[in-house]
Amino acid sequence: MGSRGLLFKRFLHNPTRIGAIAASGPALCRELVNFLEVDKAAAVAELGPGTGVVTREVLRQKSAATRFFAVELDPAICTEFRKVLPEVKLYNANACELDKLCSQEGISELDAVVCGLPWAAFPEDLQRSILNALLKSLKPGGKFTTFAYLQGLILPAGRRFRHLLDEHFSSVGRSRVVWNNLPPAITYQCIK
């Protein structure tokens, strides 16, 4: 079936857990990872890597010394991810467990987290649980980036997520619109 078909199939199976019908495009991947400065980071994690398109950009930019792992909840996507990126440590786990996974990895704090989770599809309690685990794991001054599709920005859960970012991070920026992504998206650029 391949990575592209799998993502669409998993979206149809569970649209509240899989937020995309297609993988992020190259411009969005670069926008997400460039902000993080992974080449200077000691430890980086990715939440919701899906089929690995953002992961490949992290791998391209990070230094050889950077420790990196990913967390994906969907078992079918994990299987496909492991086939195409066997060199990446991948946990089939919930993003709410990020702090525990860092401990398992022997990482006391992360420098950066990149995220492809469908925030606008999540209820508030899940948004808060993931952000709390993320903040426990991220060092002071650490960077977090995620994206939102333009249509998701107007949904109540999308607006609530933006307010939660402001509540949890000392600085929250927003990128320009990445128009050549399908669908068009922006990135949130946050600093703890």
TAPEMO-V661411 format. One record per pair of residues at least 24 apart in sequence whose C-alpha atoms are under 8 Angstrom apart, sorted by the first residue. I is the first residue (numbers start at 1). J is the second residue. If there is no record, write none. Layout:
# TAPEMO-V661411
i=I j=J
i=I j=J
This chain:
# TAPEMO-V661411
i=2 j=80
i=3 j=51
i=3 j=80
i=4 j=51
i=6 j=77
i=7 j=50
i=7 j=51
i=7 j=77
i=15 j=121
i=16 j=118
i=16 j=121
i=16 j=122
i=17 j=118
i=17 j=121
i=17 j=122
i=18 j=117
i=18 j=118
i=19 j=117
i=19 j=118
i=19 j=121
i=20 j=118
i=22 j=182
i=23 j=50
i=23 j=51
i=23 j=53
i=24 j=53
i=24 j=54
i=24 j=181
i=24 j=182
i=25 j=53
i=25 j=180
i=25 j=181
i=25 j=182
i=26 j=53
i=27 j=178
i=27 j=180
i=27 j=181
i=28 j=178
i=28 j=181
i=28 j=185
i=28 j=187
i=29 j=53
i=29 j=54
i=29 j=57
i=30 j=54
i=30 j=57
i=31 j=175
i=31 j=187
i=32 j=114
i=32 j=145
i=32 j=146
i=32 j=147
i=32 j=187
i=33 j=57
i=33 j=58
i=33 j=61
i=33 j=114
i=33 j=145
i=35 j=143
i=35 j=145
i=35 j=189
i=36 j=112
i=36 j=113
i=36 j=114
i=36 j=143
i=36 j=144
i=36 j=145
i=37 j=62
i=38 j=62
i=38 j=63
i=38 j=66
i=38 j=112
i=39 j=63
i=39 j=66
i=40 j=66
i=41 j=66
i=41 j=111
i=41 j=112
i=42 j=66
i=42 j=67
i=42 j=110
i=42 j=111
i=43 j=67
i=43 j=68
i=43 j=107
i=43 j=109
i=43 j=110
i=43 j=111
i=43 j=112
i=44 j=68
i=44 j=69
i=44 j=110
i=44 j=111
i=44 j=112
i=44 j=113
i=44 j=114
i=45 j=69
i=45 j=70
i=45 j=71
i=45 j=110
i=45 j=112
i=45 j=113
i=45 j=114
i=46 j=70
i=46 j=71
i=46 j=113
i=46 j=114
i=46 j=115
i=46 j=116
i=47 j=71
i=47 j=72
i=47 j=95
i=47 j=113
i=47 j=114
i=47 j=115
i=47 j=116
i=47 j=117
i=48 j=72
i=48 j=73
i=48 j=95
i=48 j=115
i=48 j=116
i=48 j=117
i=49 j=115
i=49 j=116
i=50 j=77
i=50 j=78
i=50 j=81
i=50 j=116
i=51 j=77
i=51 j=80
i=51 j=81
i=52 j=81
i=52 j=85
i=71 j=95
i=71 j=98
i=95 j=130
i=95 j=133
i=96 j=129
i=96 j=130
i=96 j=131
i=96 j=132
i=96 j=133
i=96 j=134
i=97 j=130
i=97 j=133
i=98 j=133
i=98 j=134
i=98 j=137
i=99 j=133
i=99 j=134
i=99 j=136
i=99 j=137
i=102 j=137
i=108 j=137
i=109 j=137
i=109 j=138
i=109 j=139
i=110 j=137
i=110 j=138
i=110 j=139
i=110 j=142
i=111 j=138
i=111 j=139
i=111 j=141
i=111 j=142
i=111 j=143
i=112 j=138
i=112 j=142
i=112 j=143
i=112 j=144
i=113 j=138
i=113 j=143
i=113 j=144
i=113 j=145
i=114 j=144
i=114 j=145
i=114 j=146
i=115 j=144
i=115 j=145
i=115 j=146
i=115 j=147
i=116 j=146
i=116 j=147
i=117 j=146
i=118 j=148
i=119 j=148
i=119 j=157
i=119 j=158
i=119 j=161
i=120 j=148
i=120 j=152
i=120 j=153
i=120 j=155
i=120 j=156
i=120 j=157
i=120 j=158
i=120 j=161
i=121 j=157
i=121 j=158
i=122 j=157
i=123 j=157
i=124 j=157
i=124 j=160
i=124 j=161
i=127 j=161
i=128 j=164
i=131 j=168
i=135 j=168
i=135 j=192
i=138 j=192
i=139 j=192
i=140 j=192
i=141 j=191
i=141 j=192
i=142 j=191
i=142 j=192
i=143 j=189
i=143 j=190
i=143 j=191
i=143 j=192
i=144 j=189
i=144 j=190
i=144 j=191
i=144 j=192
i=145 j=187
i=145 j=188
i=145 j=189
i=145 j=190
i=146 j=187
i=146 j=188
i=146 j=189
i=147 j=185
i=147 j=186
i=147 j=187
i=147 j=188
i=148 j=185
i=148 j=186
i=148 j=187
i=148 j=188
i=149 j=183
i=149 j=184
i=149 j=185
i=149 j=186
i=150 j=183
i=150 j=184
i=150 j=185
i=150 j=186
i=165 j=190
i=168 j=192
